[in-house]
Amino acid sequence: MAHGQTDGRKPRDHAPADDSEAVGLAADWADISQGLKKDLGPQLHSQWIKPIQVGTFCKETGTLDLFLPTEFSANWVSDRFADRLSLAWKIARSEVRQVRISVHPRRRAMPDLRLPGESPATAPRAPAPVSAVEALSGASAGLDPSLTFAEFVSGAGNVLAVNAAQRMAAIEQPQFSPLYLKASTGQGKTHLLHAIGHAYAAARPGARIFYCSAERFMIEFVQAMRSHEMIEFKARLRGFDLLLVDDIQFIIGKSSTQEEFLHTIDALLGAGKRLVVAADRAPQALDGVEQRLLSRLSMGLVADIQPADIDLRRKILEHRLTRFGSTAVPADVIEFLARTINRNVRELVGGLNKLIAYAQLTGQPVSLQLAEEQLTDILSANRRRITIDEIQRAVCQFYRVDRTEMASKRRARAVVRPRQVAMYLAKVLTPRSYPEIGRKFGGRDHSTVIHAVRLIEELRTRDAEMDGDVRTLLRQLED
């Protein structure tokens, strides 16, 4: 199955490119890939963009093939990055009219790898190939069926945005429009956009709803101009009852597209329609956007989504676990992930998915050790560099014991328990291995550290005072 932007024509076999063209494509891809790495970050780039292989380019149809190793990765990349890849290639090579994302022909016999617990019906699927005008004719085009309000976990940092989103999706006319969702990468703004679309479709069967990224808006605007379909494009775009536009920051600097988007906003709002946009910054921080467009974007409600705090991260992980059936994830692993992966929710969920996938595919039980081994890149990118020395100082001050007791051989309870707490915190808050931690506590064996970590984790579940002590120390060390 082909994915990504196409013109609706049946895929055809391409003749192999000559050596010079292949070299040129490779050079262009190197530049595009580097730019995407800066935009997406090294983690997402390494997992999804880096595996892409540039295939052949058909000059007759203007179609460029991009290949990925599995059906799952092709679907995932197509769903999330097809517009961005298409736009980047069109900028690099004007003759590229469409990008097709698919599994490499030599890989099609390989099994399809999906996330654990994900059925074929719920696995990500790319939208069917459509033209610029046809893309705007569906009743609820572009919505991901898995991104609903039921699957969105709310907390203190996102309660305003969630309530505003639900109000925007209700039958009653909202008191504000447009709704502008502002959040940094991976905090849930795209999820809320899709959730609004699903809830509004349920409340108003037959309503015309359209979700797109700002990049897709620009691409289809350009395609409509080239194919002389602007009248149809405008009519269908303004005929929607609910328009959802993601990543509006990417519309900056495109004067003709901004002008059309401004007219679209005026037409929709003037007709009592609903508009929701999302961006990674406030309207006033959008460089290169015309003042008139900034005014329209700011005239409704600007709702921030704050980074998820520790409590919300725990709730998100626990909610996500319901998808994985019988796979057991110990409480200490959930606590470890919630505390360590704190940059954004997308990385947090991705880390849990990767950990459980590895455990299921290899038959290993999920454990702290497995989490550290398999999530090295994610953990190192998220960790604040807390040292074991800092932990020992904080614990000694809290329990009023001398610092030398951390490495002493004394076994009095008043000394042993603080030492065990410090070992536990060293394992939770630092990337150090059990042997490395043991060396910082007077050269103790790694088995002693493992015993301490397991004991404190167990005590936290049945001793409220111990759990309170550990929580207090965690707050002190992480502030």
Buried (B, 14 or more C-beta within 10 A) or exposed (E): EBBBBBBEEEBEEBEEBEEEEBEBBEEBBEEBBEBBBEEBBEBBBEBBBEEBEBBBBBEEBBBBBBBBBBBBBBBBBBBBBBBBBBBBBBEBBEEBBBBBBBBBEEBEEEEBEBBBBBEEEEBBBBBBBBBBBBBBBBEBBBBBEBBBBEBBBBBEBBEBBBEBBBBBBEEEEBEBBBBBBBBBBBBBBBBBBBBBBBBBBEEBEEBBBBBBBBBBBBBBBBBBBEBEBBEBBBEBBBBBBBBBBBBBBBBBEBEEBBEBBBEBBEBBBEEEBBBBBBBBEBBEEBEEBBEEBBEBBBBBBBBBBBBBBBEBBBBBBBBBBEBBEEBEBBEBBBBBBBBBBBBBBBBBBBBBBBBBBBBBEEEEEBBBBBBBEBBEBBBEBBBEEBBBEBBBBBBBEBBEBEEEBBBBEEEEEEBEBBBBBBBBBBBBBBBBBBEBBBBBBBEBEBEBBBBBBBBBBEBBEEEEEBBEBBEEBBEEBEE
